Amino acid sequence: MALYTTISVNVQRTAADRLCNFGKEMKVMKKPVLVIMAAGMGSRYGGLKQIDPVDKEGHIIMDFSMYDAKRAGFEKVVFIIKHEIEKDFKENVGERISKYMDVAYAYQDIQNIPEGFEVPEGRVKPWGTAHAVLSAIDEIDGPFAVINADDYYGREAFELIYDYLASHEDDEKYRYTMVGYELGNTVTDNGHVARGLCDMNEKGELTGIHERTRIEKREGGIAYSEDEGATWTFVPADTTVSMNMWGFTASILKEIKERFPAFLEEGLKSNPMKCEYFLPTVVSDLIGEGKATAAVLKSRDKWYGVTYKEDKPVVMEAIQRMKDEGVYPQHLWEEA
């Protein structure tokens, strides 16, 4: 009888310990944060006040991203901006969104480079997407998603990436993720676009990204050119592409910071005025070194963006159609 009692107590203790440890693990998991790269907005649009709304209610594309992110579970957004657009951005975007989400700001500054390096005289081009994310290092201490400010990603993408970030942590490798789209859902009828064509293994993990800076619809399908249009290579419409929607643990920030000097050493020699430190390059390098994996989460949504002014009517029509179908309310934040 005593033996039975001892075993029973030990089993109960073991179960209690597991429950306690599970509780501790749950407490450690931080809520994913949304990071929006918006530092280039002022230069592209000639100032934030000139950003064109994409519906009758005055919403911009970023409103739909934040609305979808909030519905998916994100509670905090970090805007990466430039000091030059701070006032306009806060007045036109930040103050409005702060009523519905926790808002923080990080500033991408071309002068913010490691000691021992100098910005080439006359350079105005920012240092790229990896440098932009590094700018937010003081605002991020857990998992986070990164998006472009002026791309429409769709509701499903935010649900996929939030669920992944909320349930995965680094182990023997960094566990990153990205949302992939079908190429055919991301091209415009009005010109060429730049896309990252993805290679994946049998587990659905990213093995490489090939940046193609000129992809367009042509007679017979979708093709890219690497010689100013002299020759074209056709690509299947269902090819998975990256739209710069990434999910990371905080470990990526350490890697970006540590690799930045080596990038500058090379880039300032080969292309001092235009070299850029890209997020996909850092991820590809980490995967190649066996330090990270990146699960590719596939979205069936159609991407929208105003790459050309002729794209705007198409985007507006698509937004209104989604409102009519109940995907979004007519007035977003009134019903948040």
Stockholm file with secondary structure:
# STOCKHOLM 1.0

chainA/1-336         MALYTTISVNVQRTAADRLCNFGKEMKVMKKPVLVIMAAGMGSRYGGLKQIDPVDKEGHIIMDFSMYDAKRAGFEKVVFIIKHEIEKDFKENVGERISKYMDVAYAYQDIQNIPEGFEVPEGRVKPWGTAHAVLSAIDEIDGPFAVINADDYYGREAFELIYDYLASHEDDEKYRYTMVGYELGNTVTDNGHVARGLCDMNEKGELTGIHERTRIEKREGGIAYSEDEGATWTFVPADTTVSMNMWGFTASILKEIKERFPAFLEEGLKSNPMKCEYFLPTVVSDLIGEGKATAAVLKSRDKWYGVTYKEDKPVVMEAIQRMKDEGVYPQHLWEEA
#=GR chainA/1-336 SS CHHHHHHHHHHHHHHHHHHHHHHHHHHHCCCCEEEEECTTHHHHHTSGGGCCCSSTTCCCHHHHHHHHHHHHTCCEEEEEECGGGHHHHIIIIIHHHTTTSEEEEEECCTTCCCTTCCCCTTCCSCCCHHHHHHTTGGGCSSCEEEEETTEECCHHHHHHHHHHHHHCCCSSSEEEEEEEEEGGGSCCSSSCEEEEEEEECTTSBEEEEEEEEEEEEETTEEEECSSTTSSCEEECTTCEEEEEEEEECTHHHHHHHHHHHHHHHHHHHHCTTTCCCCHHHHHHHHHHTTSEEEEEEEECSCCEECSSGGGHHHHHHHHHHHHHTTSSCSSTGGGC
#=GC SS_cons         CHHHHHHHHHHHHHHHHHHHHHHHHHHHCCCCEEEEECTTHHHHHTSGGGCCCSSTTCCCHHHHHHHHHHHHTCCEEEEEECGGGHHHHIIIIIHHHTTTSEEEEEECCTTCCCTTCCCCTTCCSCCCHHHHHHTTGGGCSSCEEEEETTEECCHHHHHHHHHHHHHCCCSSSEEEEEEEEEGGGSCCSSSCEEEEEEEECTTSBEEEEEEEEEEEEETTEEEECSSTTSSCEEECTTCEEEEEEEEECTHHHHHHHHHHHHHHHHHHHHCTTTCCCCHHHHHHHHHHTTSEEEEEEEECSCCEECSSGGGHHHHHHHHHHHHHTTSSCSSTGGGC
//
